């Protein structure tokens, strides 16, 4: 029967080995996959400003990108493909409340420059290779 | 209660209960908003309610863990807490930082990164606070007479939890990198080191309640936390499927995260087996209910419901839908909410000297909150699966789908009311115990 010291060895050994593999795989992803899959060459200062705006307004508190965030408002990973930049800009700059299907969004009333930064961020996000996410609706008639 | 300084735990538990009450209120605001009744939108928009709801969850659980540590470590190490005054200062500053963050969320002052919304300046205060806490715990442990496995596992969990907070504080320009390291905090907390903390508290409770030999319990504790890390560390990969990193994670994350339920199954079997084996029948049945309850409900909520959507083929469709909310609610409640309730139920009679062991209110609180949370989980699940099919498979627009599933939020709110009734009864008992007293000290 298993002794306490064997159990401890199982815990410590298992932890060290899996953590080492985890670090190795992470290193590989961050140094090889991320630059390619996210097209880091397109990560301009405008995109970064857009990311700041995305975070400082907690857009993730209602929406998702890359499927991450809250489930109150639409997924925005492919929003530029789906809606087009002019539509997105109109929503972002609108000072009047906007409530598609009755669900209200805060009227941020962004300046033209801020809206352009956010659109640059969404455009860059839309270009990231996400291994097939979001899926194509395969039962669509 | 053997040591006077263990009383500090009471105030951490009290803070924990207060924050839970607030968390529930914000949960209702979100539930009603999903149903279409968002009358508070101008004052508390959804993203505010959401940030408050999830952050309060984290802080009340952490406050509960800290209270548990302040109770368990002196008893296990056989030593008074090294500095009681500093522990109270740590409690007050924790509460102040938490309140400041929550107020900030109402004025668009945050860092919109799911679960880690606390703005950077407050992050540094959190770090100082947690370092103070760890300093007190470690000093007590190392000055003590004994270093038991239970106390070491609990402390190890707390130290790792603090270390893992740091990768979440690094700024990345690249959203993929940002997300990658955010999961080092969030995933490695809840599916890694928090399970160590839970395991440590569970082992302590089982030793006290069942009377089974410490050596046996602690041996299995090692096996369980071993399984947790072996599956959970590489299981982080299930958050990396669709964020812009390589497909290696689809295989690694899929396989290892599918093994994650084993740790929780181990925990459930372990708790039930120790209960059966135990010859000592501790009179505190309320604590026993919560102890066995946390082991079983965490297996269902964290283990099985996590498994339900962890494979990449399934997750491609369920990722970023209400299916996640289904799993999240029962997992957090079963694994972390209930373990905090268990340690509170066990320690309150010891700290206050009032032996209210088996009240009907206590029993009702247990069943109502659990049945309520199970009902909420089902409501989220039905809404989530409907959303997945209508939106992801059939391709109906998001807003139209949300209208279709509004009805499930009515059921959710009904079940949440049941849950809240249970919690209210638990809090009523908590208050009824009164304050800790030196008269409750035993040799």
Interface residues (C-beta under 8 A of the other chain):
Chain A: X2 X3 X4 X7 X8 X10 X11 X14 X15 X18 X19 X21 X22 X25 X26 X28 X29 X30 X32 X33 X34 X37 X38 X40 X43 X47 X48 X51 X54 X55 X56 X57 X58 X59 X60 X61 X62 X64 X65 X66 X67 X68 X69 X70 X71 X72 X73 X74 X75 X100 X101 X102 X103 X104 X106 X125 X128 X129 X130 X131 X132 X133 X134 X135 X137 X138 X139 X140
Chain B: X30 X33 X34 X36 X38 X41 X45 X46 X47 X48 X50 X51 X105 X108 X110 X111 X112 X113 X114 X117 X149 X173 X174 X175 X176 X177 X178 X179 X180 X215 X218 X219 X220 X222 X223 X225 X226 X227 X229 X230 X233 X234 X236 X237 X240 X241 X242 X243 X244 X245 X246 X247 X248 X249 X250 X252 X256 X316 X317 X319 X320 X321 X322 X324 X325 X387 X389 X391 X392 X393 X394 X395 X398 X399 X400 X402 X403
